[in-house]
Amino acid sequence: MDRKNHGDKRWTIVHGTLDGVAGFALEALVRAVTPHVPYILTVLPDSTPDEDLTLHNLLVLGTTKGNRRLAQYAAAGVFEPELRDQGFAIHVGPSPLNPERTLAVICGADDEGALYGVRDFFHRYADPMRYGPVAVYNKPTEVFQSPDTLPAFTLRDAPAYPMRGFWTWGHVVWDYRRYIDHMTLWKLNVLTLWNDFVPVNAKVVIDYAHRRGIQVVWGFSWCWGVKVDPTDLVDMERWRMKVVETYERDYAPLGVDGIYFQTFTEHIGEEVGGRSSAAWAVDWVNHIACSLLERHPDLPIHFGLHATAVQKHLEEFTVIDPRISIVWEDAGCFPYHHDPKKVEGIADAVALTDRTAGLRGSAESWGAVLKGLTMLSWPDFEHQKGPFVLGETDENQVKRIAADKEFIWKYAQTYWIRNLDPVLAVARAALEGTDRAGARKRDWPLLSALVEDCAWEEKPYAAAAIFAEVAWNPYRPAEEIVEQVQLSRDAAFL
């Protein structure tokens, strides 16, 4: 590409604070703009004098607290900031310094919002602009390459679900860096990793995720996957001691963002020893978790609850300690079912979601793990034999795994598009149920999806990107979400 003759109409990025997520947001913006321009981007601090910016097209990134130019432009009414947590404002219009130049603002309510603003600046503005009459002749527009003024645009947005993420066994994360990086492309912020043993590089993974605005929640068994007698109180006490010891030895030193556990509700009938399985589960969970919380009162605990054996006895869970968040699985057909084709009974799944979302009234912290994307090959599964290094796999091996898994991503893509309305109905039911109960909180509810053993590292596959957009805002029309993902450079359609 010709790096000359762009004169003073080149694009310049103006940044503010560069710590943590804010610094990553800047890197993400540079990475996203660079393919559009045939020159090296200039990146300047917000303290740069006006006279040095007058002849430039400006991309101003950050928050009103961390970037003084954004604070000035907001105070002058150039754009209206978004104040909701994780939200952002995007504004494209004439530069206040020179009406013949363009100002593009990406202003987050916080650092995470600034990062999400970068993502949607492209997903909802720049990427769709590539397409038009010239695309018929196989010549997409490179948006920033032209020195001409960009079309005016305004968008203010914030997530419906404060927590949006993926759930996976850790040993099938082949490249943790690219897995996490692809999550950030679609504004996801929680990664739940289940392991038999804590990875030896767990702290490195946490640090990498935190700089990208992603919490890491660590899952391990509280009697899931082993033979257990729920009626045996001696066994319950043994598990209490084991859980406390495991957390304090393996996870507390890491500074984790929470822990996730499952009990015996996936592999047991509705009744045991003349009592409902739900009632036994409540006793076990409260006994073990409350003991842990006595020693670590600020520890977020996610209780992964399979609805399979307990949905006729939901009232039992009203007495789960309110400090424990319940994350529902297997609550009916797709999107709780592994097969995205199976939507028969969706009205029951929506009704169950609505009911569980307000189960504990205003104390409820509701979450769910949706399925229908990818999962372990259980016939080939074996439990880990000891600690391991998470997510360090040869690149060529990841490509081989990805080639092997493309068939399931294609299947998922087909039926996530076809059956997206039922997914939206479930996602809306949870929000409306928590609203009705007065249970919406700053950091809950949580909507996760099972994305494991699938080489998400290789490509940000479209079906999972569609899920992420559902978690961001399930009140958008299905066709609008699909269109956004289809037109994005950051999604791989098969």
C-alpha positions as CSV (number, residue, x, y, z in Angstrom):
1,M,0.0,0.0,0.0
2,D,1.1,3.6,-0.7
3,R,2.3,5.1,2.6
4,K,2.6,8.6,1.0
5,N,0.3,11.4,-0.1
6,H,-2.1,11.1,2.9
7,G,-1.0,14.6,4.0
8,D,-2.5,15.9,7.3
9,K,-5.8,14.0,7.0
10,R,-4.3,10.9,8.6
11,W,-5.9,9.4,11.6
12,T,-4.4,10.0,15.0
13,I,-5.4,8.2,18.2
14,V,-5.6,10.3,21.4
15,H,-5.6,8.3,24.6
16,G,-5.8,8.9,28.3
17,T,-4.9,6.5,31.2
18,L,-3.0,3.4,30.0
19,D,-3.2,1.1,33.1
20,G,-4.7,-2.4,33.0
21,V,-7.8,-2.7,30.8
22,A,-7.4,0.8,29.5
23,G,-4.0,0.0,28.0
24,F,-5.4,-3.1,26.4
25,A,-8.3,-1.1,24.9
26,L,-5.8,1.1,23.2
27,E,-3.9,-1.9,21.9
28,A,-7.1,-3.3,20.6
29,L,-8.0,-0.1,18.8
30,V,-4.6,0.2,17.2
31,R,-4.9,-3.5,16.1
32,A,-8.3,-2.9,14.6
33,V,-7.5,0.3,12.7
34,T,-4.2,-0.7,11.3
35,P,-5.5,-3.0,8.6
36,H,-7.6,0.0,7.3
37,V,-4.7,2.4,6.7
38,P,-1.5,2.4,4.6
39,Y,0.6,4.3,7.2
40,I,1.9,4.0,10.7
41,L,-0.7,5.3,13.2
42,T,0.3,8.1,15.4
43,V,-0.8,7.7,19.1
44,L,-0.7,10.8,21.3
45,P,-1.7,11.5,25.0
46,D,-4.7,13.6,25.9
47,S,-2.3,16.4,27.0
48,T,-1.3,17.1,23.4
49,P,-1.9,20.8,22.6
50,D,-4.9,21.6,20.2
51,E,-2.6,23.2,17.6
52,D,-0.8,19.8,17.2
53,L,-4.1,18.1,16.4
54,T,-6.0,20.6,14.3
55,L,-5.1,19.1,10.9
56,H,-5.7,15.5,12.0
57,N,-8.7,13.2,12.0
58,L,-9.0,12.1,15.6
59,L,-9.9,8.9,17.3
60,V,-10.3,9.7,21.0
61,L,-10.5,6.7,23.4
62,G,-10.9,6.3,27.1
63,T,-13.3,7.6,29.8
64,T,-14.2,11.1,31.0
65,K,-12.2,10.4,34.2
66,G,-9.1,9.1,32.4
67,N,-9.0,11.3,29.3
68,R,-9.3,15.0,29.7
69,R,-10.3,15.6,26.1
70,L,-13.3,13.3,26.5
71,A,-14.2,15.2,29.6
72,Q,-14.0,18.5,27.7
73,Y,-16.0,17.3,24.7
74,A,-18.7,15.9,27.0
75,A,-18.9,19.1,29.0
76,A,-19.2,21.1,25.7
77,G,-22.0,18.9,24.5
78,V,-20.1,17.3,21.6
79,F,-21.4,13.9,22.7
80,E,-23.4,12.5,25.6
81,P,-21.5,10.0,27.8
82,E,-23.0,6.6,28.8
83,L,-23.1,6.3,32.6
84,R,-24.2,2.7,33.1
85,D,-21.6,0.2,34.2
86,Q,-19.6,-1.3,31.3
87,G,-21.4,1.0,28.9
88,F,-20.0,3.2,26.2
89,A,-20.8,6.1,23.9
90,I,-19.6,6.3,20.3
91,H,-19.8,9.6,18.4
92,V,-18.6,10.4,14.9
93,G,-18.9,13.9,13.6
94,P,-16.9,17.0,12.7
95,S,-13.8,17.7,14.8
96,P,-14.3,20.7,17.3
97,L,-10.8,21.7,16.3
98,N,-11.4,21.8,12.5
99,P,-14.8,21.2,10.9
100,E,-13.0,19.8,7.8
101,R,-11.7,16.9,9.9
102,T,-13.5,14.1,11.7
103,L,-13.7,13.4,15.4
104,A,-14.5,9.8,16.4
105,V,-15.2,9.3,20.1
106,I,-15.1,6.0,22.0
107,C,-15.9,6.8,25.6
108,G,-16.5,4.2,28.2
109,A,-18.4,4.6,31.4
110,D,-15.4,2.7,32.8
111,D,-12.3,1.1,31.3
112,E,-14.2,-2.1,30.4
113,G,-16.8,0.0,28.6
114,A,-14.1,1.7,26.6
115,L,-12.9,-1.7,25.5
116,Y,-16.4,-2.8,24.5
117,G,-16.8,0.5,22.7
118,V,-13.8,-0.3,20.6
119,R,-15.4,-3.7,19.7
120,D,-18.8,-2.2,18.7
121,F,-17.2,0.8,16.9
122,F,-16.2,-1.9,14.4
123,H,-19.0,-4.4,14.7
124,R,-21.8,-1.9,14.4
125,Y,-20.2,0.9,12.4
126,A,-16.9,0.4,10.6
127,D,-17.3,-3.2,9.6
128,P,-20.7,-2.9,7.9
129,M,-19.4,0.1,6.0
130,R,-17.1,-2.2,4.1
131,Y,-20.2,-3.4,2.2
132,G,-22.0,-1.5,-0.5
133,P,-22.2,-1.3,-4.3
134,V,-18.4,-1.9,-4.7
135,A,-18.6,-5.1,-2.8
136,V,-20.5,-6.6,-5.8
137,Y,-17.2,-6.2,-7.7
138,N,-15.2,-7.8,-4.8
139,K,-13.7,-4.6,-3.6
140,P,-14.7,-3.8,0.0
141,T,-14.1,-0.3,1.3
142,E,-11.2,0.2,3.8
143,V,-13.0,2.6,6.0
144,F,-10.1,4.7,7.3
145,Q,-8.0,4.7,4.2
146,S,-9.9,7.5,2.5
147,P,-9.0,10.9,3.8
148,D,-12.7,11.9,3.4
149,T,-15.0,12.6,6.3
150,L,-16.6,9.5,7.8
151,P,-20.4,9.4,8.0
152,A,-21.9,10.8,11.2
153,F,-22.8,8.1,13.8
154,T,-24.0,8.0,17.4
155,L,-24.5,5.0,19.7
156,R,-24.9,4.7,23.5
157,D,-25.2,1.2,24.9
158,A,-24.6,-0.9,28.0
159,P,-25.0,-4.7,28.7
160,A,-28.2,-6.2,29.9
161,Y,-26.3,-9.0,31.6
162,P,-23.4,-7.7,33.8
163,M,-21.7,-11.0,33.6
164,R,-21.3,-12.8,30.2
165,G,-19.0,-15.7,29.6
166,F,-17.9,-19.2,28.7
167,W,-17.7,-22.3,30.8
168,T,-15.2,-25.0,29.9
169,W,-13.0,-27.8,31.3
170,G,-9.5,-26.3,31.5
171,H,-7.6,-29.2,29.9
172,V,-9.4,-28.6,26.6
173,V,-8.3,-24.9,26.4
174,W,-5.5,-25.4,24.0
175,D,-4.2,-21.9,23.9
176,Y,-5.4,-19.7,26.8
177,R,-4.2,-16.5,25.2
178,R,-6.1,-16.8,22.0
179,Y,-9.1,-18.3,23.8
180,I,-9.3,-15.3,26.0
181,D,-8.5,-12.8,23.2
182,H,-11.4,-14.1,21.1
183,M,-13.7,-13.7,24.1
184,T,-12.7,-10.0,24.3
185,L,-13.7,-9.5,20.7
186,W,-17.3,-10.2,21.7
187,K,-17.5,-8.3,25.0
188,L,-17.4,-11.4,27.2
189,N,-16.1,-10.9,30.7
190,V,-16.3,-14.2,32.7
191,L,-14.4,-17.4,32.1
192,T,-15.3,-20.4,34.3
193,L,-12.6,-23.1,34.2
194,W,-13.3,-26.5,35.7
195,N,-10.4,-28.8,36.6
196,D,-9.6,-31.8,38.7
197,F,-6.4,-30.1,39.7
198,V,-5.4,-26.4,39.7
199,P,-3.2,-25.6,36.7
200,V,0.4,-24.8,37.6
201,N,0.2,-21.6,35.5
202,A,-3.2,-20.5,36.9
203,K,-1.9,-17.1,38.2
204,V,-0.4,-16.3,34.8
205,V,-3.8,-17.1,33.2
206,I,-5.6,-14.9,35.7
207,D,-3.3,-11.9,35.1
208,Y,-3.6,-12.3,31.3
209,A,-7.4,-12.4,31.6
210,H,-7.7,-9.4,34.0
211,R,-5.8,-7.1,31.7
212,R,-8.5,-7.9,29.1
213,G,-11.4,-7.2,31.5
214,I,-12.2,-10.9,32.1
215,Q,-12.8,-12.5,35.5
216,V,-11.6,-16.1,36.0
217,V,-13.9,-18.3,38.1
218,W,-12.3,-21.7,39.1
219,G,-14.4,-24.8,39.3
220,F,-13.7,-28.0,41.2
221,S,-15.8,-30.9,42.5
222,W,-17.8,-30.8,45.6
223,C,-18.8,-34.4,45.2
224,W,-19.7,-34.1,41.5
225,G,-18.5,-37.1,39.3
226,V,-17.8,-39.4,42.3
227,K,-20.0,-41.9,44.1
228,V,-21.7,-40.1,47.1
229,D,-24.5,-40.9,49.5
230,P,-26.4,-37.7,50.1
231,T,-27.9,-39.2,53.3
232,D,-24.5,-39.8,54.9
233,L,-23.8,-36.8,57.1
234,V,-20.3,-38.2,57.9
235,D,-19.5,-38.1,54.2
236,M,-20.9,-34.5,54.0
237,E,-18.5,-33.4,56.8
238,R,-15.6,-35.1,55.0
239,W,-16.4,-33.2,51.8
240,R,-16.7,-29.9,53.8
241,M,-13.2,-30.4,55.1
242,K,-11.9,-31.4,51.7
243,V,-13.4,-28.3,50.0
244,V,-12.0,-25.9,52.6
245,E,-8.6,-27.5,52.4
246,T,-8.6,-27.5,48.5
247,Y,-9.6,-23.8,48.3
248,E,-7.2,-22.6,50.9
249,R,-4.3,-24.6,49.5
250,D,-4.8,-24.3,45.8
251,Y,-7.0,-21.2,45.0
252,A,-6.9,-18.6,47.8
253,P,-3.2,-17.7,47.1
254,L,-4.1,-16.9,43.4
255,G,-6.5,-14.1,44.1
256,V,-9.3,-15.8,42.2
257,D,-12.5,-14.0,41.1
258,G,-14.7,-16.8,42.5
259,I,-15.2,-20.5,42.6
260,Y,-17.7,-22.7,40.9
261,F,-18.9,-26.1,42.1
262,Q,-21.5,-28.8,41.4
263,T,-23.0,-31.4,43.7
264,F,-24.8,-34.7,42.9
265,T,-27.9,-33.3,41.3
266,E,-26.9,-34.3,37.7
267,H,-26.5,-38.0,38.5
268,I,-29.3,-38.8,41.0
269,G,-33.0,-39.4,41.0
270,E,-35.7,-37.0,42.4
271,E,-35.7,-38.7,45.8
272,V,-33.1,-40.4,48.0
273,G,-33.8,-42.0,51.4
274,G,-37.4,-40.8,51.5
275,R,-36.5,-37.2,50.9
276,S,-36.1,-35.0,47.8
277,S,-32.7,-34.8,46.2
278,A,-33.2,-31.0,46.2
279,A,-33.5,-31.0,50.0
280,W,-30.3,-33.0,50.4
281,A,-28.5,-30.8,48.0
282,V,-29.5,-27.7,50.0
283,D,-28.2,-29.2,53.2
284,W,-24.9,-30.1,51.6
285,V,-24.4,-26.8,49.9
286,N,-25.3,-24.6,52.9
287,H,-23.1,-26.7,55.2
288,I,-20.0,-26.7,53.0
289,A,-20.3,-23.2,51.5
290,C,-21.2,-21.4,54.8
291,S,-18.1,-23.0,56.4
292,L,-16.0,-21.6,53.6
293,L,-17.6,-18.2,53.8
294,E,-17.0,-18.0,57.5
295,R,-13.3,-18.1,56.8
296,H,-13.4,-16.2,53.5
297,P,-16.5,-13.9,53.6
298,D,-15.8,-12.0,50.4
299,L,-15.4,-15.1,48.2
300,P,-17.9,-15.3,45.3
301,I,-19.3,-18.8,45.2
302,H,-21.2,-20.1,42.1
303,F,-23.4,-23.1,42.7
304,G,-23.8,-25.0,39.4
305,L,-27.2,-26.6,39.8
306,H,-28.5,-29.2,37.3
307,A,-32.3,-28.8,37.1
308,T,-32.8,-32.4,36.0
309,A,-33.6,-34.0,39.3
310,V,-34.8,-31.0,41.3
311,Q,-37.2,-28.9,39.2
312,K,-40.3,-30.4,41.0
313,H,-38.9,-29.2,44.3
314,L,-37.6,-25.7,43.5
315,E,-39.1,-24.3,46.8
316,E,-36.2,-26.1,48.6
317,F,-33.7,-23.7,47.1
318,T,-35.3,-20.7,48.6
319,V,-33.2,-21.3,51.8
320,I,-29.9,-21.5,50.0
321,D,-27.6,-18.9,51.7
322,P,-28.1,-15.7,49.7
323,R,-24.3,-15.2,49.5
324,I,-24.3,-18.2,47.1
325,S,-25.2,-17.6,43.5
326,I,-27.1,-20.4,41.7
327,V,-26.1,-21.1,38.1
328,W,-28.7,-23.3,36.4
329,E,-28.0,-26.0,33.9
330,D,-30.1,-28.6,32.0
331,A,-33.3,-26.7,32.6
332,G,-35.1,-28.1,29.6
333,C,-34.8,-28.0,25.9
334,F,-32.3,-25.8,23.9
335,P,-30.8,-23.4,24.8
336,Y,-30.3,-25.6,27.9
337,H,-29.9,-28.7,25.8
338,H,-26.7,-29.8,24.1
339,D,-28.5,-30.2,20.7
340,P,-29.6,-26.8,19.3
341,K,-32.1,-28.5,17.2
342,K,-34.2,-29.6,20.2
343,V,-36.6,-26.7,20.9
344,E,-39.7,-28.7,21.7
345,G,-40.9,-27.6,25.1
346,I,-39.5,-24.1,24.9
347,A,-42.5,-22.6,26.7
348,D,-41.6,-24.8,29.7
349,A,-38.0,-23.8,29.6
350,V,-38.9,-20.1,29.5
351,A,-41.4,-20.6,32.4
352,L,-38.8,-22.4,34.5
353,T,-36.2,-19.7,33.8
354,D,-38.7,-17.0,34.9
355,R,-39.4,-18.9,38.1
356,T,-35.8,-19.6,39.0
357,A,-34.8,-16.0,38.3
358,G,-36.7,-14.8,41.3
359,L,-36.6,-17.9,43.4
360,R,-35.1,-16.2,46.5
361,G,-36.8,-12.9,45.9
362,S,-34.5,-9.8,46.1
363,A,-31.7,-12.0,47.4
364,E,-31.4,-14.0,44.2
365,S,-28.2,-14.0,42.2
366,W,-29.2,-15.9,39.1
367,G,-27.0,-17.5,36.5
368,A,-27.2,-20.1,33.7
369,V,-24.9,-22.1,31.5
370,L,-26.5,-22.4,28.1
371,K,-25.5,-25.2,25.7
372,G,-25.9,-26.2,22.1
373,L,-22.5,-25.0,21.1
374,T,-19.6,-27.5,21.8
375,M,-18.8,-30.0,24.5
376,L,-16.4,-32.7,25.6
377,S,-16.1,-35.9,23.7
378,W,-17.2,-37.9,26.7
379,P,-16.4,-41.4,25.3
380,D,-12.8,-40.2,25.1
381,F,-12.7,-38.5,28.5
382,E,-10.6,-39.4,31.5
383,H,-10.1,-37.5,34.7
384,Q,-6.8,-35.6,35.1
385,K,-4.2,-37.5,37.1
386,G,-2.5,-34.5,38.5
387,P,-1.6,-30.8,38.1
388,F,-1.0,-29.6,34.5
389,V,-0.1,-26.6,32.4
390,L,-3.2,-25.0,31.0
391,G,-3.5,-23.7,27.4
392,E,0.0,-24.3,26.0
393,T,-0.4,-26.3,22.8
394,D,1.5,-26.2,19.5
395,E,-0.1,-24.0,16.9
396,N,-0.3,-26.7,14.3
397,Q,-2.0,-29.0,16.8
398,V,-4.6,-26.3,17.4
399,K,-5.2,-26.1,13.6
400,R,-5.7,-29.9,13.4
401,I,-8.2,-29.8,16.3
402,A,-10.0,-26.9,14.6
403,A,-10.3,-28.8,11.3
404,D,-11.7,-31.8,13.2
405,K,-14.3,-29.6,15.0
406,E,-15.6,-27.5,12.2
407,F,-18.5,-29.9,11.5
408,I,-19.9,-29.3,15.0
409,W,-19.5,-25.5,14.7
410,K,-21.3,-25.6,11.3
411,Y,-24.1,-27.6,13.0
412,A,-24.3,-25.1,15.9
413,Q,-24.2,-22.1,13.6
414,T,-27.1,-23.5,11.5
415,Y,-29.4,-24.0,14.5
416,W,-28.4,-21.1,16.6
417,I,-29.5,-18.9,13.7
418,R,-32.7,-20.9,13.0
419,N,-33.6,-21.2,16.7
420,L,-32.3,-17.8,18.0
421,D,-35.8,-16.6,19.0
422,P,-36.1,-19.3,21.7
423,V,-32.6,-18.4,23.0
424,L,-33.7,-14.7,23.2
425,A,-36.9,-15.7,25.0
426,V,-35.0,-17.5,27.7
427,A,-32.5,-14.7,28.1
428,R,-35.3,-12.2,28.4
429,A,-37.2,-14.3,30.9
430,A,-34.3,-14.3,33.3
431,L,-33.9,-10.6,33.2
432,E,-37.7,-10.0,33.7
433,G,-37.8,-12.5,36.5
434,T,-35.0,-10.9,38.4
435,D,-36.6,-7.5,37.8
436,R,-39.9,-8.6,39.1
437,A,-38.2,-10.0,42.3
438,G,-36.1,-6.9,42.7
439,A,-33.1,-9.1,42.3
440,R,-31.1,-7.3,39.6
441,K,-27.7,-6.3,41.0
442,R,-24.7,-4.4,39.8
443,D,-22.8,-7.6,39.1
444,W,-25.5,-10.2,38.5
445,P,-27.2,-12.0,36.7
446,L,-24.7,-14.2,34.7
447,L,-25.3,-15.7,31.3
448,S,-22.6,-18.2,30.2
449,A,-22.3,-20.8,27.4
450,L,-20.6,-24.1,27.3
451,V,-17.7,-23.7,24.8
452,E,-15.2,-26.5,25.3
453,D,-13.0,-28.9,23.3
454,C,-13.7,-26.9,20.1
455,A,-10.6,-24.8,19.2
456,W,-12.3,-21.5,19.8
457,E,-8.7,-20.4,20.0
458,E,-8.4,-20.9,16.2
459,K,-11.4,-18.8,15.2
460,P,-14.1,-16.8,16.9
461,Y,-16.9,-18.9,15.5
462,A,-20.1,-17.2,14.6
463,A,-22.4,-19.3,16.8
464,A,-20.6,-18.3,19.9
465,A,-20.4,-14.7,18.8
466,I,-24.2,-14.8,18.4
467,F,-24.5,-16.1,22.0
468,A,-22.3,-13.2,23.2
469,E,-24.6,-10.7,21.5
470,V,-27.6,-12.3,23.1
471,A,-26.0,-11.9,26.5
472,W,-25.2,-8.3,25.7
473,N,-28.8,-7.4,24.8
474,P,-31.5,-10.1,24.2
475,Y,-34.0,-7.4,23.3
476,R,-32.6,-6.8,19.9
477,P,-34.3,-8.7,17.0
478,A,-32.8,-12.0,16.1
479,E,-32.1,-10.9,12.5
480,E,-30.3,-7.7,13.7
481,I,-27.9,-9.8,15.9
482,V,-27.2,-12.3,13.1
483,E,-26.6,-9.5,10.6
484,Q,-24.2,-7.8,12.9
485,V,-22.2,-11.0,13.4
486,Q,-22.3,-11.8,9.7
487,L,-20.8,-8.5,8.7
488,S,-18.0,-8.5,11.3
489,R,-14.4,-9.3,10.6
490,D,-14.3,-10.8,14.1
491,A,-16.6,-13.8,13.5
492,A,-15.9,-17.0,11.5
493,F,-18.9,-18.3,9.5
494,L,-18.8,-21.8,8.2
